[in-house]
Amino acid sequence: MESENNIYSLLKEVRNVFGTGVANTAHERYEQITKHGFSLQKDAKYYQKGELVEAARFCLGIGNWPKGWNKVFMDKIISKSDFERYTIAAAFLCAEMDRLSSTPNNF
């Protein structure tokens, strides 16, 4: 619980310095990792064919849901507001950037 309180305190500071978009994206990425089972290691192992970018595009309304991904998660995203979907898209793009930066010659 203390660790989670530290995260929320850090996110509050991020919001004060960088604004709502960055803070909400960081919070969403935190939830992707802690609640939905995403991680840098999993992303690097399983999402090498553009799935994270495809998911981000879907969230923005300009792409399809990645093949093989859970449709229940897709339905939850569809039901969200534009702001929430944009936040999720940004978090997926952050995950892809992390994945790329963890591979040789990409950063």
PLY file of the C-alpha trace (Angstrom):
ply
format ascii 1.0
element vertex 107
property float x
property float y
property float z
element edge 106
property int vertex1
property int vertex2
end_header
0.00 0.00 0.00
2.84 2.40 0.82
4.36 1.74 -2.59
1.07 2.59 -4.28
0.79 5.77 -2.20
4.28 6.69 -3.39
3.20 6.17 -7.00
0.18 8.44 -6.57
2.31 11.06 -4.88
4.78 10.90 -7.75
1.96 11.14 -10.31
0.64 14.24 -8.55
4.07 15.85 -8.88
4.30 14.79 -12.54
0.89 16.40 -13.16
2.09 19.63 -11.52
5.22 19.77 -13.68
4.18 18.24 -17.01
0.39 18.42 -17.03
-2.54 16.04 -17.10
-1.67 14.21 -20.32
1.72 12.99 -19.15
0.46 12.14 -15.65
-2.57 10.24 -16.92
-0.44 8.36 -19.43
2.00 7.36 -16.69
-0.90 6.25 -14.49
-2.39 4.19 -17.32
0.95 2.54 -18.03
1.24 1.74 -14.32
-2.18 0.08 -14.46
-1.27 -1.83 -17.64
1.66 -3.29 -15.74
0.09 -3.85 -12.31
-3.49 -4.79 -13.26
-3.35 -6.16 -16.80
-0.08 -8.08 -16.79
1.89 -6.04 -19.29
5.61 -5.60 -18.64
8.73 -4.64 -20.56
9.79 -8.29 -20.60
6.39 -9.49 -21.87
6.17 -6.66 -24.41
9.64 -7.47 -25.74
8.87 -11.19 -25.97
5.32 -11.21 -27.36
4.71 -7.92 -29.17
7.39 -7.73 -31.85
5.03 -7.33 -34.81
3.58 -3.90 -34.08
0.74 -5.05 -31.82
1.25 -2.23 -29.30
1.12 0.41 -32.04
-1.89 -1.35 -33.56
-3.66 -1.24 -30.18
-2.84 2.47 -29.87
-4.23 3.11 -33.36
-7.39 1.22 -32.40
-7.79 3.42 -29.32
-7.53 6.47 -31.59
-10.19 5.07 -33.91
-7.85 4.57 -36.88
-6.94 0.90 -36.68
-8.03 -2.60 -35.79
-7.73 -4.47 -32.52
-4.59 -6.66 -32.57
-5.25 -10.23 -33.63
-5.28 -12.67 -30.72
-5.80 -9.98 -28.07
-8.60 -10.31 -25.52
-11.90 -8.95 -26.92
-13.20 -8.21 -23.40
-10.39 -5.65 -23.02
-11.31 -4.23 -26.44
-14.95 -3.81 -25.38
-13.86 -1.98 -22.22
-11.79 0.43 -24.30
-14.67 1.06 -26.72
-16.90 2.10 -23.82
-14.46 4.76 -22.59
-14.48 8.49 -23.32
-12.25 10.00 -26.00
-9.90 11.34 -23.32
-9.57 7.91 -21.69
-8.98 6.18 -25.03
-6.30 8.73 -25.96
-4.63 8.11 -22.60
-4.64 4.35 -23.21
-3.26 4.91 -26.73
-0.43 7.03 -25.32
0.38 4.34 -22.75
0.52 1.68 -25.50
2.90 3.93 -27.46
5.06 4.38 -24.34
5.15 0.59 -24.01
6.30 0.30 -27.62
8.99 2.94 -27.10
10.19 1.08 -24.00
10.22 -2.16 -25.98
12.22 -0.57 -28.79
14.67 1.10 -26.42
15.34 -2.25 -24.74
16.63 -3.79 -27.97
20.13 -3.17 -29.31
20.63 -0.30 -31.75
17.21 1.27 -31.15
18.06 3.97 -28.65
0 1
1 2
2 3
3 4
4 5
5 6
6 7
7 8
8 9
9 10
10 11
11 12
12 13
13 14
14 15
15 16
16 17
17 18
18 19
19 20
20 21
21 22
22 23
23 24
24 25
25 26
26 27
27 28
28 29
29 30
30 31
31 32
32 33
33 34
34 35
35 36
36 37
37 38
38 39
39 40
40 41
41 42
42 43
43 44
44 45
45 46
46 47
47 48
48 49
49 50
50 51
51 52
52 53
53 54
54 55
55 56
56 57
57 58
58 59
59 60
60 61
61 62
62 63
63 64
64 65
65 66
66 67
67 68
68 69
69 70
70 71
71 72
72 73
73 74
74 75
75 76
76 77
77 78
78 79
79 80
80 81
81 82
82 83
83 84
84 85
85 86
86 87
87 88
88 89
89 90
90 91
91 92
92 93
93 94
94 95
95 96
96 97
97 98
98 99
99 100
100 101
101 102
102 103
103 104
104 105
105 106
